[in-house]
C-alpha cells in the first residue's frame, strides 16, 4: 500500500503544477501541452492536497491529507504518518509509528513513473480527450481524460479544470485493480526555495530510527 500510494501520488503531481497562464485552447492535447510547458518553467513546486482512495467491492473509502515538494526529479512526500524522500537516485520511505525507514533504488523499468518521464513521454503514452464527468460538470469544471496507448498500471486519469481561472482543481486515477484515487488540490506554490539536502533522509535527525536497506 505504501509503494502504491507514493507512486500514484508522484504520478499525479508530475501533472499538477499550474494553468494560471494558459490561454483558451481548442482541444485537450493543446491544453495539456501548455501545462507541460508551464511545468518545465518552474524550478520547484510545493503542493498541498487531500487524497481519497475508493474501492466499492473491497469496501474501502479512505481520506487523507498531504503535501509534496518537488525539484526536478527529486521529491519529498508527506502524508498520513509517512514520508517518502527521493533525490532522483535513492528513495527513503519513513514510517513514523514504527520508527523505520526503508531505503531502495529508484525504479528504472520502462513502466516506472517519475515527474520527468511523464513529461517527456506524455504524447507517446497517452490519448487526451475532453469528457463529461458529472461531479466536475456540476461544479462548472471541464474534464480532460487520459487513456494510455499501451498497458499500464492504471486504466485512465481524469483531470478537473476550472476553465475561467485556468487552474487544475482535481485528479482522479483509475487503476487496474478497481481502485480510484481522487486528489483535490488545496494549494499550489511555485518556485518555493529548496535545496538538494531537502531531498535526502538524514537519519541523525530521527534518533532511534531503524534503517532497512533494501538495495
N, C-alpha and C positions, 0 to 999 in steps of 0.2 A: 504494500500500500504506500509506503514512504516513497519508493522509487517512482511509482506511477504518479503520485501527486506532484512530486518535484519535476519530473519530466514534462508532464502536462502543463504545469504552471509556466515553465520556461518556454514552451511552445507558444502558449497564449501571449506572453509578454514580449515575445520577439515581434509580434504584430501590433501590440497596443502601445503606440508612442504618441501620435498626435495627428489630428486632421484640421488643426486650427488655421492653417494657411492654404487649405485646399480649395480651389475654385470649383464651380459646378462641373461635374463630369458626365459624359454621355453614356457610359456603361461601367459595369463593375470592374473590369480589368484596368481601365484607365484610372479609376478611383484608387484601386489598390496599388497601382504603380506609383501614384503620388504619395501614398502612405509610406511605401518603401523608400522613396527618395527623401522624404522628410525624416524618416527613421535614421538614415545614414548621416544626416546632417547633425545629429545630436552626439555629443561626446559621452554623456551619461544620462541616465534616466532613473527617477525614483517613482514607484507606483504603489498606492495603497488600494486594496481591493477586498471584496467579500467573495467567498467561494462556497459553492453548493454542489454536492455530489448526490445524484439521484439514480436509483435503480429500483423500479417498481416491483420487479419479480423477486428481488432479494430483500425488499422492504427497507431499503437504505434511503435516508434523506438527512444528510449531514450539512451543517452550515458552519463555516469558519471565516475568520478574517486574517489578513496577512499583508505583507509588504515585500517588494522585491527591488533591489538596487542593481543596476546593470552598467557596465563599462566595456564596450566591445564584446568579446566572447566571455568575459568574466561576469559573475553574478553572485548575489547573496540573497537568499530567500528566507524569510521568517514567517512561520505560520504554525499555530496550534502546538506550541511546546517543542518545535523542532526548527533547526536552522540548517540550510544547505548552502555551503560556500564553495565556489568554483573559481579557480584562477585561469581557466581555459585548458589546463593540463591535468589537474588533480581535483577531485570532489571530496569534500568533507561533509558528512551528514551527522549532525549533532542532535542527540535526544536528551532533552532537559531532565525528564523524570528519571531515566536510568543512568545519567551522567556518563554517557557513552558516545564516542564519535567513531564512525566508520569511514575509512579512507579508501578511495578507489580511483582508478584512472578514468579520464573522460572517455565515454564510449566513442569508438571510431568507426562503427559499422555504417553502411550506406543508409540505414533507416534511423540513425541517430538524429536527435532533434536538438539543435542549438540555435541561438539567435542568428548567427551568421549563415548557417545552412538554409534556414527558412527564407532568408532574404535573397540569397544568391541563386536558389533553385526554385523560386516561387512559381514562375510561369511554366516551368518544365513539369512540375509535380502536381499542380492543382488547376482545376477549372473553376473560374469565378463567374457567378451569375447573381442577379438580383432575385430574391424570393420573397414570398409573403409569410411572415411569421406573425401569428395572431397577437401574441403578447407584445411584440415590438410595435406592430401596427397600431394597437390600442394606445400606445404611448406616443404616437406620432413619429416613430422611428422607421428608417429604411433598413432592410436586412440584406446583407451580402452572404451568399452561401458558397463555400469552398468544398469541392469534392476532389479527392486525389485521383490522378490519372492511372496510378498503379496501386497495388495492395499496400496499405499502411496499417498502423495500429488503431486508426480511427476511421469512421465512415464519412463524416463530414464535419465542417465547422461553420457556425453561423455567427455573423458579426452585426450587432445592432448599432446603427449610426444616427445621430441627430444631424439631419441634413442642414438645418438652419444654422446651428452652431458649428457645423463641420467637425464633429467630435465623435469618437468611438465611445459608446456607453456601456456595452456588454459583449461578452463572448460566450458561446455555447459549443462544447465539443462533444461529439457522439462517438464513442469507441466501439470496437468490435465485440465487446463483452456485455453490451446492453447498458453501459454506464453513460450518464450525461453529466458533464462538468460545466457548471454555469458560473461565470465570473462577472461581477459588476464592479466597474472602476469607480472608485470614490475620489481619487485624487491622482494627478499626474504632474510631476515636477521635472522638466528637462534641465540638463546641464548643472545638476547638483554637484558641488565639489566632492570628488572621490579620489582615492589613491590606490596604487597596486596592493598595499598592505591590507586594505579593506577586504580583499578577496582571497585571503589566506587564513586558515584557522590556527590561532595561537593557543596551544594547549596550556601555556603558563597562565593564561587569563581564566582558566577553568580548573582550579585546584581539585585534585582527586578524579579528574576525568579518565575514563578507561579508553585507550586508543586501540581500535581494532583495524589493523592494516590488512586490507583485502586485495592489495595489488599483487 
